[in-house]
């Protein structure tokens, strides 16, 4: 059997994700599933960023992902560099286990990212020799393609990473494939150079869609869409969408942006730092205008929000602890499709998914957080 034939066929679909949502209609509250980009996705997603690159963490993530899906989560986020490819492999192992339990491939949305250089499984004794032998000597990228000593979006490298991610995940088709923190490039190259590199990468991603290897793509960022437009690592969503149109025409497949959003980092909602059609708007409004779905990372800021949620927010959201309030804030924000939470313990999954049975607060209630009214 070829490696290609060993990959699980299919991808998330509207019908499949709706069936998944129906499976949890007795457990999930109104608003837990939202339809975005032709998919019904859960308002809480599971992330796989933190943890040691060891077998114990591999198993912990596998069990947490399985528990999350059994609890009504159908949005799974990873990246090839997370734990040196081991997080993707944990996702793949969990998906195989879920398949045997009756969860269909078309009901679960799987997302991953590429852009950072990463070893395979553990840190090599000589990282420079590893990257030279594995990539440079094979013409996958050149030294000049690397930015900040760790980042590359050269076309052949993105092609290589798609193939590795497909194998790691055990999937013939990845639902959402992000370029990972492309603003990293701006620490060393000009904006014009980055735009050329993004356009070339988007062409690769459009070709991958055409080949059935991915379904949609986007960018996963940290500072790019939160910063002041004068910041070195700022990105314009309108300009990035223009590069996608250049690569794929009016029917391009640039559909998602991932960015930090939480109580301590609400810039996507409150900072008017984007321009669309000559009008200055927030990132959330820009995404709405341009047909892009936003996925929130760092929803709990790795639990750093514990003890820092104000009593007024507790009152508005009507929840008992800081973690629940922080997560409810993100999943209730207008324009946020999914609140990602890194979870590698089953007990954390169960605690966080208590919110799945509680509807997000209304937009009128949510606005009270910022107006101070009760």
C-alpha positions in Angstrom: 0.0 0.0 0.0 1.4 3.4 -0.9 1.8 6.2 1.6 -0.9 8.1 -0.2 -3.4 5.3 0.0 -2.7 4.9 3.8 -4.0 8.4 4.4 -7.6 8.8 5.6 -9.6 10.2 2.7 -12.2 13.0 2.8 -12.5 16.4 4.5 -14.9 18.3 6.7 -18.1 19.2 4.9 -21.2 21.2 5.8 -23.4 18.1 6.0 -20.8 16.2 8.0 -20.2 19.0 10.5 -24.0 19.5 10.8 -24.4 15.8 11.6 -21.6 16.2 14.2 -23.5 19.2 15.8 -26.8 17.2 15.8 -25.1 14.5 17.7 -24.6 16.9 20.6 -27.9 18.8 20.4 -28.9 17.5 23.9 -25.6 18.7 25.4 -24.7 21.9 23.6 -26.4 25.2 24.2 -27.6 27.5 21.6 -24.7 29.1 19.8 -22.1 26.4 20.5 -22.0 25.5 16.8 -21.7 28.3 14.2 -21.7 28.0 10.5 -18.6 29.6 8.9 -17.1 29.1 5.5 -19.5 26.2 4.7 -18.8 24.4 8.0 -20.6 24.0 11.3 -17.8 24.5 13.8 -17.8 24.4 17.6 -17.4 27.7 19.6 -14.5 26.1 21.5 -11.6 24.4 19.7 -8.7 22.4 21.1 -5.1 23.6 20.6 -1.9 21.5 20.9 0.9 24.0 21.3 2.5 23.5 24.8 4.2 20.5 26.3 7.4 18.5 26.2 8.3 16.5 23.1 8.0 13.2 24.9 5.8 10.1 24.8 3.8 11.0 28.0 2.7 14.3 26.4 2.0 12.6 23.1 -0.5 10.3 25.0 -1.9 13.2 27.0 -2.8 15.1 23.9 -4.2 12.1 22.2 -6.5 11.5 25.2 -7.4 15.1 25.5 -8.4 15.4 21.8 -10.5 12.3 22.0 -12.2 13.6 25.1 -12.8 17.0 23.4 -14.5 15.5 20.4 -16.6 13.2 22.6 -17.5 16.4 24.5 -18.7 18.3 21.4 -15.5 19.9 19.9 -15.0 19.5 16.2 -12.3 22.1 15.6 -8.7 20.9 16.2 -5.7 23.2 15.8 -2.0 22.2 15.5 1.2 23.2 13.7 4.1 21.2 12.3 6.5 22.9 14.7 4.5 22.2 17.8 6.5 19.9 19.9 8.7 19.1 16.8 5.9 17.5 14.8 4.7 15.4 17.7 1.5 17.4 18.2 0.4 16.7 14.7 1.1 13.0 15.2 -0.9 13.1 18.4 -3.8 14.6 16.5 -3.4 11.8 13.9 -3.5 9.1 16.5 -6.6 10.7 18.1 -8.4 10.9 14.8 -7.7 7.2 14.1 -9.1 6.3 17.6 -12.2 8.5 17.0 -12.8 6.9 13.6 -13.0 3.5 15.1 -15.5 4.9 17.6 -17.8 6.1 14.8 -16.8 9.7 14.3 -16.7 10.4 10.6 -13.9 12.4 9.0 -16.3 14.8 7.4 -17.5 16.0 10.8 -14.2 17.2 12.2 -12.2 20.3 11.1 -8.5 19.8 11.3 -6.1 22.8 11.0 -2.4 23.1 11.0 0.4 25.6 10.1 3.8 25.9 8.5 6.5 28.5 8.4 8.9 27.8 11.2 11.8 25.5 10.8 11.4 22.4 12.9 13.2 19.1 13.6 11.6 15.8 13.4 10.5 14.4 16.8 13.4 15.6 18.9 16.3 18.1 18.8 19.2 16.9 16.6 22.7 17.0 18.0 23.6 19.5 15.2 20.6 21.4 14.1 22.4 23.3 11.4 23.6 20.0 9.8 20.1 18.6 10.0 18.5 21.5 8.2 21.3 21.6 5.6 21.0 17.9 4.9 17.2 17.8 5.0 16.4 21.0 3.1 19.2 23.1 1.7 21.1 20.3 0.0 17.9 19.1 -1.6 17.0 22.6 -2.9 13.9 22.9 -0.8 15.1 26.4 0.3 18.3 28.4 0.4 19.9 30.3 3.2 18.5 33.5 1.7 15.0 32.2 2.1 15.3 32.1 5.9 14.3 35.0 8.1 15.1 35.6 11.8 17.1 32.3 11.7 13.9 30.3 12.0 11.3 31.2 9.5 10.7 30.2 5.8 7.7 30.4 3.4 9.6 29.6 0.2 7.3 27.7 -2.2 9.1 24.4 -2.1 9.3 24.5 1.6 5.5 25.0 1.9 5.0 22.1 -0.5 7.3 20.0 1.7 5.5 20.9 4.9 2.1 20.2 3.5 3.3 16.7 2.6 4.8 16.1 6.1 1.7 17.4 7.8 -0.5 15.2 5.8 1.6 12.2 6.8 1.8 13.3 10.5 -2.0 13.8 10.6 -2.8 10.7 8.6 -5.1 12.7 6.3 -5.2 13.0 2.6 -6.7 16.5 2.9 -6.2 19.2 5.6 -9.2 21.4 6.2 -7.3 24.7 7.0 -3.6 25.3 6.4 -2.1 28.5 7.7 1.1 30.3 7.0 2.5 30.6 10.5 3.3 34.1 11.8 4.4 35.5 8.4 5.1 38.9 10.1 8.3 37.2 11.5 9.7 37.9 8.0 9.5 41.6 8.5 12.3 41.6 11.1 14.7 41.0 8.2 13.0 41.7 4.8 11.1 44.7 3.4 7.4 44.7 3.1 7.7 44.4 -0.7 9.8 41.3 -0.3 7.3 39.8 2.1 4.5 40.5 -0.3 6.2 38.7 -3.1 6.9 35.8 -0.8 3.3 35.7 0.4 2.0 35.8 -3.2 4.3 32.9 -4.2 3.2 30.9 -1.1 -0.5 31.6 -1.8 0.1 30.2 -5.3 1.4 27.0 -3.8 -1.6 26.9 -1.5 -4.1 27.4 -4.3 -2.4 24.6 -6.2 -2.7 22.4 -3.1 -6.4 23.2 -2.9 -6.8 22.2 -6.6 -4.9 19.0 -5.9 -7.2 18.1 -3.0 -4.5 18.3 -0.4 -6.0 21.2 1.6 -9.5 22.8 1.5 -8.7 26.3 2.6 -5.9 28.4 3.8 -5.1 31.5 5.8 -2.5 33.1 8.1 -2.0 32.4 11.8 -0.5 35.5 13.4 0.6 37.0 16.7 1.2 40.8 16.3 0.4 41.3 12.6 -3.3 42.3 12.9 -3.3 43.7 16.5 -0.6 46.3 16.1 -0.6 50.0 15.1 -0.3 50.3 11.3 3.1 52.0 11.8 4.5 49.0 13.6 7.2 47.0 11.7 5.3 43.7 11.9 1.8 45.1 11.1 -0.1 43.5 8.2 -3.1 44.9 6.3 -5.8 42.3 5.9 -7.1 44.1 2.7 -3.6 43.9 1.2 -3.2 40.2 2.2 -6.5 39.4 0.6 -5.4 41.2 -2.5 -2.4 38.9 -2.7 -4.7 35.9 -2.4 -6.8 37.3 -5.3 -3.6 37.7 -7.3 -2.9 34.0 -6.7 -6.3 32.5 -7.0 -8.6 35.0 -8.6 -12.0 36.1 -7.2 -12.7 32.5 -6.0 -9.5 32.3 -4.0 -9.4 30.0 -0.9 -7.9 32.4 1.6 -10.7 32.0 4.2 -9.3 32.1 7.8 -7.1 34.2 10.1 -6.0 33.1 13.5 -4.9 35.8 16.0 -4.7 36.3 19.7 -8.0 37.5 21.3 -8.8 37.5 25.0 -9.8 39.8 27.8 -6.3 41.2 28.1 -5.8 41.4 24.3 -9.0 42.7 22.8 -7.4 44.7 20.0 -9.1 42.8 17.2 -12.4 44.2 18.4 -11.5 47.7 19.8 -8.5 49.0 17.8 -9.4 50.6 14.5 -6.2 49.6 12.7 -7.4 48.2 9.4 -8.5 50.0 6.2 -11.1 48.4 3.9 -12.3 50.4 0.9 -10.9 53.6 2.3 -12.7 53.2 5.7 -10.8 52.7 8.9 -12.2 49.8 10.9 -11.3 47.2 13.5 -9.9 43.8 12.5 -13.2 42.1 13.3 -15.0 44.5 11.0 -12.4 44.2 8.3 -12.6 40.4 8.4 -16.4 40.6 8.1 -16.2 43.0 5.2 -13.6 40.8 3.4 -15.4 37.4 4.0 -12.7 36.1 6.4 -13.4 34.0 9.5 -11.4 34.8 12.6 -10.2 32.1 15.0 -9.0 33.2 18.4 -5.8 31.9 19.8 -4.6 32.4 23.4 -8.2 32.6 24.6 -7.1 31.9 28.2 -3.6 33.4 27.7 -2.2 30.2 29.1 -4.2 30.7 32.3 -2.4 34.0 33.0 -5.9 35.6 33.2 -6.7 33.8 36.5 -7.1 36.3 39.2 -7.3 39.2 36.7 -10.9 39.1 35.6 -12.8 42.1 37.0 -15.9 41.6 39.1 -17.8 43.7 36.6 -17.0 41.1 33.9 -18.1 38.3 36.2 -21.4 40.2 36.7 -22.0 40.7 33.0 -21.2 37.2 31.9 -22.8 35.6 35.0 -20.2 32.9 35.5 -18.4 31.7 38.6 -14.7 31.6 37.9 -12.1 33.4 35.9 -11.4 30.6 33.4 -15.0 30.3 32.5 -15.4 34.1 32.2 -12.3 34.4 30.0 -13.5 31.7 27.7 -17.1 33.0 27.6 -15.8 36.4 26.7 -14.0 35.1 23.6 -16.8 32.8 22.4 -19.3 35.6 22.8 -17.3 38.3 21.0 -18.9 39.3 17.6 -16.9 38.0 14.7 -15.0 35.3 16.5 -15.8 31.9 15.1 -13.9 29.7 17.5 -12.1 30.2 20.8 -9.0 27.9 20.9 -7.8 26.5 24.2 -4.7 24.5 24.6 -5.7 21.4 26.5 -3.6 18.3 27.2 -5.4 17.0 30.2 -8.8 15.3 30.1 -9.9 17.0 33.3 -9.2 20.4 31.8 -11.2 19.4 28.7 -14.2 18.5 30.8 -14.0 21.7 32.8 -13.8 23.9 29.8 -16.5 22.2 28.0 -19.0 23.0 30.7 -19.5 26.1 28.7 -20.7 24.1 25.6 -24.0 23.8 27.4 -24.3 27.5 28.1 -25.2 29.9 25.3 -22.8 32.8 24.6 -24.1 36.1 26.0 -26.1 38.4 23.8 -24.4 41.2 21.9 -26.2 43.7 24.1 -24.8 42.0 27.2 -21.3 41.8 25.7 -21.3 45.5 25.0 -21.8 46.2 28.7 -18.3 44.9 29.3 -16.9 47.9 27.5 -19.6 50.5 28.4 -19.6 49.7 32.1 -23.4 49.5 32.3 -25.0 46.7 34.2 
